[in-house]
């Protein structure tokens, strides 16, 4: 496989080639050094999530009504971890099944996670959370679902991985990792809710555009 360029969080490589401790996180730089790999393990993922939390915390020091909504299903576990680090109590789930623009070609699965929002989103600052940002169609559908439930004062987007390839004019406000996969490669994020040490991001070849 050709090697894939990946933009990681700020880190430093010591002269003997070993990965040194991450420097103190400072807002809000979103990209760092370039590395080449086919997978990323739990240490890099944890550092990325910490970076997301640090940047969001810096941006919302005085925000009172902050809500995190994980886009089902990839954003659910990430939103839980961010909420724990940020000590945000208002946490929910957005299901986009009925707003997908490909619903005719891809029917709604029998097992899906329904939207769960326990608080009023009207007038609140809402951060949508997802694992991978690609074409932007998922975010578009998430916005449609969100506005079915109220009119937030502001909506932002936090993603663990931005892989490029946008077909809609959308961008993330907070990004943990920026990857540049080759044509035909797919980004698969696995966040283990029970054991974070099993977290993994894989870059795999795919026969079709993901």
Residue pairs with C-beta under 8 A, 6 or more apart in sequence:
1 38
1 205
2 182
3 36
3 37
3 38
4 36
4 37
4 38
4 179
4 180
4 181
4 182
4 185
4 203
5 34
5 36
5 179
5 180
6 34
6 35
6 36
6 37
6 40
6 177
6 178
6 179
6 180
7 31
7 32
7 33
7 34
7 177
7 178
7 179
7 180
8 32
8 33
8 34
8 35
8 40
8 44
8 48
8 177
9 22
9 32
9 44
9 47
9 48
9 51
9 176
9 177
10 22
10 23
10 25
10 29
10 32
10 33
10 51
11 19
11 20
11 22
11 23
11 32
11 33
11 47
12 19
12 20
12 22
12 23
13 19
13 20
13 33
14 20
22 47
25 50
25 51
25 54
25 55
26 54
27 54
27 55
27 58
27 59
28 55
28 58
28 59
28 174
30 55
30 174
30 175
30 178
31 175
31 178
37 203
38 202
38 203
39 200
39 201
39 202
39 203
40 177
40 200
40 201
41 199
41 200
42 196
42 197
42 198
42 199
42 200
44 177
44 201
45 160
45 176
45 191
45 196
45 199
45 200
45 201
46 196
46 199
48 160
48 176
48 177
49 78
49 81
49 82
49 85
49 160
49 176
50 85
51 176
52 82
52 158
52 160
52 174
52 175
52 176
53 82
53 85
53 86
55 174
56 82
56 86
56 127
56 158
56 174
57 86
59 173
59 174
60 66
60 125
63 125
65 90
65 123
65 124
65 125
65 153
66 86
66 88
66 90
66 124
66 125
66 127
67 88
67 90
67 91
67 92
67 117
67 119
67 121
67 124
67 125
67 126
67 127
67 152
68 79
68 82
68 83
68 86
68 88
68 90
68 91
68 92
68 126
68 127
68 129
69 75
69 79
69 91
69 92
69 93
69 94
69 117
69 126
69 127
69 128
69 129
69 142
69 146
70 76
70 77
70 78
70 79
70 80
70 91
70 92
70 93
70 94
70 129
70 130
71 94
71 96
71 128
71 129
71 130
71 138
71 139
71 142
72 93
72 94
72 95
72 96
72 112
72 113
72 115
73 112
73 113
74 130
74 131
74 132
74 189
75 94
75 128
75 129
75 130
75 131
76 93
76 113
77 191
77 192
77 193
78 129
78 130
78 131
78 158
78 160
78 191
79 91
79 93
79 129
80 91
80 193
81 191
81 196
82 88
82 129
82 158
83 89
83 91
90 118
90 119
90 124
92 115
92 116
92 117
92 118
92 119
93 113
93 114
93 115
93 116
93 117
94 115
94 117
94 128
94 142
94 145
94 146
95 112
95 113
95 114
95 115
95 145
96 138
96 141
96 142
96 144
96 145
97 103
97 108
97 109
97 112
98 108
98 145
99 140
99 141
99 142
99 144
99 145
100 106
100 137
100 141
101 137
101 140
101 141
102 137
115 145
115 149
117 149
120 150
121 146
121 149
121 150
121 151
121 152
122 150
122 151
122 152
123 151
123 152
123 153
124 150
124 152
124 153
125 152
125 153
125 154
125 155
125 156
126 146
126 152
126 154
126 155
126 156
127 155
127 156
127 157
127 158
127 173
127 174
128 139
128 142
128 143
128 146
128 155
128 156
128 157
128 158
129 157
129 158
129 159
130 138
130 139
130 142
130 157
130 158
130 159
130 160
131 159
131 160
131 161
131 189
131 191
132 159
132 160
132 161
132 162
132 163
132 187
132 189
133 139
133 157
133 159
133 161
133 162
133 163
133 166
133 170
133 172
133 175
134 163
134 164
134 165
134 166
134 187
134 210
135 165
135 166
135 167
135 168
136 166
136 167
136 168
136 169
136 170
137 167
137 168
139 157
139 168
139 170
140 168
140 170
143 155
146 152
146 155
156 173
156 174
157 170
157 171
157 172
157 173
157 174
158 172
158 173
158 174
158 175
159 172
159 174
159 175
159 176
160 176
160 177
160 189
160 191
160 201
161 175
161 176
161 177
161 178
161 179
161 187
161 189
161 201
162 172
162 175
162 177
162 178
162 179
163 178
163 179
163 180
163 181
163 187
164 178
164 179
164 180
177 201
179 187
179 203
181 187
181 203
184 205
184 206
184 207
185 203
185 204
185 205
185 206
186 203
186 204
186 205
186 206
186 210
187 201
187 202
187 203
187 210
188 201
188 202
188 203
188 204
189 200
189 201
190 198
190 199
190 200
190 201
190 202
191 199
192 198
192 199
